[in-house]
Amino acid sequence: MNIVSALILTILIEFVIYAIFIRKDYLLLLGYSLLINSITNPTMNIALSFSLNLIILEFIVFLVEIFLIKHLMKTKYQFAVLLSFVANLISLLIGLIFA
C-alpha cells in the first residue's frame, strides 16, 4: 500500500472510531481526523523508511494523538487516552492486514 492510500485509510478508520465514541458533529470529527492523521501518519511513514521500530513509533503516535484529541475535541484526559488507543490499535491492525 502506498503512503497516500495508507493516509486516506487511516483518516477514514479513525474518523469512524471518533464518530462511534462521540456521536455528534461528524463533519468536525472528519476534519479532526484529517488534521491529526495528516500530522502523525506521514511522520510515522517517514520514520519507518529509516527502519525505526514500528511499536515504538506507534506508541509515540498514540501519545501525540492523546494531546491532539484532548485539545481539539476538548475531552477529558482519560477519554482522550481511550480514544487514541482504540483508534490507533484498530488502524494499526487494519494497516497490517493490508501491508
PASEBA-1860 file (N, C-alpha, C; in nm, 3 decimals):
! residues 99
1> MNIVSALI> 0.085/-0.117/0.000/0.000/0.000/0.000/0.090/0.124/0.000 ~ 0.056/0.221/-0.084/0.139/0.341/-0.088/0.104/0.437/0.026 ~ 0.185/0.538/0.042/0.171/0.631/0.155/0.039/0.706/0.151 ~ -0.004/0.748/0.033/-0.130/0.823/0.021/-0.249/0.734/0.057 ~ -0.249/0.613/0.008/-0.357/0.519/0.040/-0.361/0.489/0.189 ~ -0.243/0.473/0.250/-0.235/0.448/0.394/-0.291/0.565/0.473 ~ -0.259/0.686/0.429/-0.310/0.806/0.497/-0.461/0.814/0.486 ~ -0.515/0.795/0.368/-0.660/0.802/0.349/-0.731/0.695/0.431
9> LTILIEFV> -0.679/0.573/0.429/-0.739/0.465/0.506/-0.736/0.496/0.655 ~ -0.625/0.548/0.703/-0.613/0.584/0.845/-0.711/0.694/0.883 ~ -0.722/0.796/0.800/-0.817/0.906/0.827/-0.958/0.851/0.838 ~ -0.996/0.765/0.745/-1.132/0.710/0.746/-1.157/0.618/0.865 ~ -1.062/0.531/0.895/-1.078/0.440/1.009/-1.090/0.518/1.139 ~ -1.000/0.611/1.159/-1.002/0.685/1.285/-1.123/0.777/1.294 ~ -1.170/0.830/1.181/-1.294/0.907/1.182/-1.410/0.821/1.230 ~ -1.419/0.700/1.180/-1.528/0.609/1.221/-1.520/0.583/1.371
17> IYAIFIRK> -1.401/0.562/1.423/-1.385/0.539/1.567/-1.428/0.664/1.645 ~ -1.385/0.781/1.601/-1.427/0.905/1.667/-1.579/0.917/1.665 ~ -1.639/0.887/1.551/-1.784/0.900/1.536/-1.858/0.802/1.627 ~ -1.806/0.682/1.640/-1.870/0.582/1.728/-1.864/0.628/1.873 ~ -1.751/0.683/1.913/-1.734/0.724/2.053/-1.803/0.856/2.087 ~ -1.806/0.949/1.993/-1.856/1.083/2.024/-2.000/1.105/1.977 ~ -2.037/1.052/1.863/-2.175/1.053/1.811/-2.237/1.191/1.791 ~ -2.159/1.287/1.749/-2.211/1.419/1.711/-2.104/1.493/1.633
25> DYLLLLGY> -2.144/1.597/1.565/-2.052/1.682/1.489/-1.963/1.602/1.395 ~ -2.025/1.518/1.313/-1.950/1.426/1.228/-1.855/1.495/1.130 ~ -1.897/1.605/1.073/-1.810/1.676/0.981/-1.687/1.731/1.053 ~ -1.709/1.783/1.173/-1.598/1.832/1.254/-1.503/1.717/1.292 ~ -1.560/1.602/1.327/-1.477/1.485/1.360/-1.394/1.440/1.240 ~ -1.454/1.446/1.122/-1.380/1.412/1.000/-1.263/1.510/0.981 ~ -1.288/1.637/1.006/-1.182/1.738/0.997/-1.071/1.713/1.098 ~ -1.110/1.676/1.221/-1.009/1.644/1.322/-0.926/1.522/1.281
33> SLLINSIT> -0.993/1.421/1.228/-0.922/1.302/1.183/-0.825/1.338/1.071 ~ -0.869/1.421/0.979/-0.784/1.466/0.869/-0.663/1.542/0.923 ~ -0.686/1.635/1.014/-0.578/1.715/1.070/-0.479/1.629/1.150 ~ -0.532/1.551/1.242/-0.446/1.470/1.330/-0.362/1.373/1.248 ~ -0.427/1.302/1.157/-0.355/1.200/1.081/-0.267/1.257/0.971 ~ -0.294/1.379/0.928/-0.205/1.444/0.832/-0.073/1.484/0.898 ~ -0.074/1.492/1.029/0.048/1.520/1.104/0.120/1.389/1.139 ~ 0.047/1.296/1.199/0.112/1.177/1.255/0.142/1.069/1.152
41> NPTMNIAL> 0.054/1.047/1.055/0.074/0.936/0.961/0.194/0.956/0.870 ~ 0.208/1.070/0.803/0.327/1.087/0.718/0.457/1.087/0.799 ~ 0.453/1.145/0.918/0.571/1.145/1.004/0.612/1.003/1.038 ~ 0.513/0.921/1.073/0.542/0.781/1.106/0.596/0.705/0.984 ~ 0.537/0.728/0.868/0.583/0.658/0.748/0.725/0.698/0.709 ~ 0.758/0.824/0.728/0.895/0.868/0.702/0.990/0.800/0.799 ~ 0.953/0.797/0.927/1.038/0.732/1.028/1.054/0.583/0.998 ~ 0.947/0.520/0.953/0.955/0.377/0.918/1.051/0.353/0.802
49> SFSLNLII> 1.062/0.450/0.711/1.154/0.434/0.598/1.300/0.431/0.643 ~ 1.325/0.477/0.766/1.459/0.470/0.824/1.475/0.347/0.912 ~ 1.384/0.253/0.896/1.386/0.125/0.968/1.374/0.140/1.119 ~ 1.301/0.240/1.163/1.277/0.253/1.306/1.168/0.155/1.347 ~ 1.164/0.119/1.473/1.074/0.017/1.525/0.928/0.061/1.519 ~ 0.844/-0.022/1.457/0.702/0.009/1.441/0.632/0.029/1.575 ~ 0.658/-0.057/1.672/0.589/-0.048/1.801/0.626/0.080/1.873 ~ 0.751/0.117/1.872/0.794/0.242/1.936/0.731/0.361/1.866
57> LEFIVFLV> 0.731/0.360/1.734/0.671/0.471/1.659/0.521/0.479/1.684 ~ 0.455/0.366/1.688/0.310/0.365/1.713/0.281/0.419/1.853 ~ 0.366/0.387/1.949/0.348/0.439/2.085/0.364/0.591/2.087 ~ 0.461/0.642/2.014/0.480/0.787/2.006/0.358/0.853/1.941 ~ 0.307/0.794/1.833/0.186/0.846/1.768/0.070/0.845/1.866 ~ 0.054/0.737/1.939/-0.051/0.726/2.041/-0.043/0.843/2.140 ~ 0.077/0.872/2.189/0.095/0.982/2.285/0.064/1.118/2.223 ~ 0.113/1.141/2.103/0.087/1.269/2.034/-0.062/1.286/2.010
65> EIFLIKHL> -0.127/1.179/1.968/-0.270/1.188/1.939/-0.354/1.208/2.065 ~ -0.308/1.160/2.180/-0.378/1.190/2.306/-0.385/1.340/2.324 ~ -0.273/1.406/2.310/-0.266/1.551/2.326/-0.357/1.622/2.225 ~ -0.349/1.581/2.098/-0.430/1.645/1.994/-0.579/1.622/2.015 ~ -0.617/1.500/2.049/-0.758/1.470/2.074/-0.809/1.550/2.192 ~ -0.733/1.551/2.301/-0.777/1.623/2.421/-0.802/1.770/2.392 ~ -0.711/1.831/2.319/-0.723/1.975/2.297/-0.817/2.011/2.181 ~ -0.814/1.937/2.073/-0.903/1.969/1.961/-1.048/1.936/1.994
73> MKTKYQFA> -1.070/1.819/2.053/-1.206/1.774/2.079/-1.255/1.815/2.217 ~ -1.166/1.881/2.294/-1.200/1.930/2.428/-1.258/1.818/2.514 ~ -1.184/1.709/2.522/-1.226/1.594/2.602/-1.144/1.586/2.729 ~ -1.188/1.500/2.819/-1.110/1.473/2.939/-0.991/1.388/2.899 ~ -0.887/1.395/2.980/-0.763/1.324/2.952/-0.788/1.173/2.936 ~ -0.863/1.114/3.028/-0.887/0.969/3.024/-0.960/0.929/2.897 ~ -1.054/1.010/2.853/-1.127/0.981/2.730/-1.035/0.993/2.609 ~ -0.948/1.092/2.610/-0.852/1.109/2.500/-0.757/0.989/2.492
81> VLLSFVAN> -0.716/0.938/2.607/-0.629/0.819/2.609/-0.703/0.701/2.548 ~ -0.826/0.678/2.591/-0.905/0.567/2.539/-0.928/0.580/2.388 ~ -0.968/0.698/2.346/-0.996/0.721/2.204/-0.871/0.705/2.118 ~ -0.760/0.759/2.164/-0.635/0.744/2.091/-0.593/0.597/2.084 ~ -0.606/0.526/2.195/-0.567/0.385/2.198/-0.651/0.302/2.102 ~ -0.782/0.316/2.110/-0.871/0.236/2.024/-0.849/0.271/1.877 ~ -0.846/0.400/1.846/-0.830/0.443/1.706/-0.698/0.394/1.648 ~ -0.590/0.407/1.725/-0.459/0.365/1.674/-0.445/0.214/1.668
89> LISLLIGL> -0.503/0.143/1.764/-0.496/-0.003/1.760/-0.569/-0.057/1.638 ~ -0.690/-0.007/1.616/-0.768/-0.057/1.502/-0.704/-0.018/1.370 ~ -0.658/0.106/1.357/-0.595/0.145/1.231/-0.464/0.070/1.208 ~ -0.389/0.041/1.315/-0.267/-0.038/1.302/-0.299/-0.180/1.254 ~ -0.397/-0.243/1.319/-0.431/-0.382/1.282/-0.482/-0.390/1.138 ~ -0.567/-0.296/1.099/-0.616/-0.296/0.960/-0.502/-0.267/0.863 ~ -0.415/-0.175/0.902/-0.299/-0.145/0.818/-0.208/-0.264/0.800 ~ -0.191/-0.343/0.905/-0.106/-0.463/0.896/-0.169/-0.568/0.804
97> IFA> -0.302/-0.572/0.804/-0.371/-0.666/0.715/-0.345/-0.629/0.568 ~ -0.346/-0.499/0.538/-0.327/-0.453/0.400/-0.181/-0.439/0.359 ~ -0.090/-0.449/0.456/0.053/-0.430/0.426/0.110/-0.545/0.346
END
